[in-house]
Every structure is written in structure tokens, then in C-alpha cells.
Amino acid sequence: MFVSRFDGQSLLLVQSLLCGPSGAHKALGVFHRQQRANPDMSLTNFIETLCQDEITCPLTEDKPPTVKPLVCLFPTLFKQNLLSFIYLVPSVLPQTAVLHLLKCLGQDPHPSPWVTALVKQIERTLGANNEGPLYTPLSSQRLKELSQRLVGSGETGGWAKCFSGQTVESDSQRASGSSELGTQRKRKGSFVTLDSDGEETGQQSKRIKMDVCGGECLDAEEQSAKEEISGGVGSDAPAEEVQPALDGPCDALPEHIKVCVLQIKELLESQTEWDQSSTEIFKVLNDCDPGQVEVLCSMLSLPDLPEQTLPKLCSSILAPSPDFSYSTAATLVKSLLLKKVLSLSEPASRCLVTAVTSLCSRYPRPMCHALIGPVLEEKNIGNPQAELLNRLIEGCLDSHYRLLVLQMTFKITWSETVLSIIHSLLDSKPDLSEEVFTQFTEQLISQSPQFTKSVKFAKMMLTVLTKYNSHVTAAHKHSLHGCLMLNETFLKKSLQAALKRITHT
């Protein structure tokens, strides 16, 4: 409800910082991209907006409204991500603005231990506060209790040595504190869960992860910064846990493409309208080779994208200039549309029709090879697929591409559904050469035995004999006569009469 306070660039940062435990590094990716587009950009407005006072109304009527800095009204995870992000980009933020933000966070009546630790760490970095430990007294007490439980009753050593300078509580206090301590022990790679104030520190003291394109792909700069901040707040995570998993398809992408993939993913997940700067991200597809486009489409899970997202995504795909290469456009069409079209069990939705027709109008050849061809080759296609393809044939393909689709039907076994598509192609009057028409008549003759009782086949034949009579040679006429003799529909006499009317000079 507070995001409306931010301008366009700041809004993208806010949305990134709200995206779970990896929000800090997502925001870092957003910032790096914005900085490349505008080297003079500043985060000052972003910080100032977070520090603005906001009036809040209590849930109960007996309490008066209060005024708090806007940053205090965001969830705890946002504050953690925000402070981690600030720690990663100290050189681009004025020290006075950062200290003002930290002061505003100090007005939070119930700060989490992790936020408190990060505030102190940043203050130390700025030279504003070098006193006192990063952990709270309660955290110190519970860590001592934990060390006692792990090492053994009455023994000291291990972790306990880290707190030897702290005041040791009495046995009764330790017993009381131990009774309140909730632990959950897991195997290697897990963590200890603490109740009450410590419940947020267990998992958050682990590494800050960056979820880029379904994998954790960080460049060297970001990885180094992540390890630095993890060490700064006293994380005890094992070294192998701090290192992100770099295996997987994300390795195939250069760093600048990884960042753009993250931005596209955020756009696809957002519920807001896309502006011009958002659609500019898709220009990165012109920098990708065919293999990288496939990796990108897989990471974005384009085949499973909701249909209501298709129109604005296709609009963004069509925006970049120059046009995408054939291979890039074909990969996008296949990833984005083929699965959805093949799975149709009822007429295509308005969103799907809009997406298919818009891409077909701009990229007809990739559409023919990546969508129309595979749909024709599918044995079990039905009327919904035929209806959509006929719409493309009639409204989006010129004569050249209609001819291409007709030739595709020469390589498959015909069905009743395919017959309706062929009929639509013939009605559109593609420019058939003598060679192509001969190939078509050969297909008619070879496939006619399975359609002796098919009215659709008979109507298609009638179209051939009336609209394409000038193409029929004496050899064609002889072959077609034998084909018509097998016909058992009510159109048989009309077919024979149409064939008889064709004369040759």
C-alpha cells in the first residue's frame, strides 16, 4: 500500500526488496542495470522517500494515530533486505542519507535482532558507532545456553569461549533460560530454530541468496560482497553453504543477460502495468545466440506462463528494433505458444488469440515452422487447433506463407481436422505453381481411399475442381477421375460434373 510513494526507478527497487530472502541481491541486479542505463542516477530520492513521515491509524479506536517513518511500516524482511542492499552499495549513497535512514529505523518499537545487527554493522562501516557487540543481550544469553547444551553440562570450551567476557548468569537463570529454549536439530546443511525473538535469526543468519532465473547465479563482485556482509554480521554458516550453487543452465548466460533475465522474471510476476523502460529489457534477446535464447526461455518458464500475461509480453517482444533473428523468434514462439495451443480442448481464449496473431503478423516464417508445422504434425489435434490455425491463415499469412503451410500438409497423414485446414488454405487462393499443384493432386489421390465417405474431403475436392480448374492438366484429370470413382458421398455427381467441365485446348 506504500509503493505508490516511489517513482519508477525506486519502485523497481522496492519490488525487488520485497521478493523474499534473495531480495537484497535482486535489488542489486536492478540497481546495476539502472546504473548502466543512466550512469548519473542517484539513490538519494529512494532513501528520502523511505524516511518520510507517515501517519498510521491503530487497529483499535482507543489509541490515537501515530507518525512513523515510512521505512518502519514495511515488513521485517524488507528492512533486512534494504540494509543488506545498502551494505553492498555504500559508495553511491551519501553518508548523511544513510545515517538518517538508520535513525529512522531506530524508531521501530520492535526491531528484529537481524535488523539491529545490520544497523550496527553499517554504523561501524561509516565510523558512527564502534561500541558494543552486534548481537543483543538476549541473543548472547541464548547462544551461551546453546553452547552449554552442545558441549555438555558443567563443561566450558568451544562456543562458550566466545562469550567468556560476558556476565555469566546464575544456575537458576540458566535453568530458567534453558526451559524456554526451543531447538530443532537437523542434519548437515540445516539450522537450529530459536523461539521468540530469536526465531528470525536462525534462518536469516544463513547466506543471502540470489534467485536468478531459477538458479543462484552471482557475478564475482556480488558474491564477494555477499560473503563480506555474511561475515560482518557474525554468520556461522559453513563455507559450503555460503557458496551459491552455480551449476545449471544459468552458467550458459553472460552476466548482463542474467541480470536482464531477473528483470523479465520480476515483470512477469508483477501485477502492475509495464512502462516503456520495462519493455526495453527485452532488447537483450538480440544479444543472445540460439542456445542462450533456449536457456532464457526455460528459466523464465514461458510454456507455463498464464495466458492473461501473454498480450503484454508479446507487445514487449514486438517492441525492440531491429527485429529478432529467425532462430530467436522461432524459439520464443515455440516456448511461449506451442504447449498452450496443443493443449487446447476448447476455443482459444482472447488472450491466446491476441498473442498468436500478433506474433504471426510480425514473424510469419518462424510461426509457420515453430507453431503451425508442429501442430499439423500432431496426430490428435481437434477443432480448437484447426479454428486457431484457420484464423492465422485468413488474417495473418500472405500468399507465400499459405503456400508454405500447404506444402507442410504433403508430409503428414491427413485427418478430418487437417482437411478443414487444407480447405481454408485452398479458399485463400495461394499462388500454386504447376509443380506444387501436381504434388497436391498426388496427395489427394494417395489419401483419398480413407475418405470415401467424408463430406469434408468431397467439398475440398470440389474446391479444387472449381477454383483451380485452370491448373488441371489432362494427366491430372485422368488421375482425379479414378479418385472420384471411389467417392460415396452425396457430392459424387457434382464432383464428376465439375471434372467433366474442365477442358483442355
Disulfide bonds with the S-S distance in Angstrom:
Cys217-Cys250 2.33
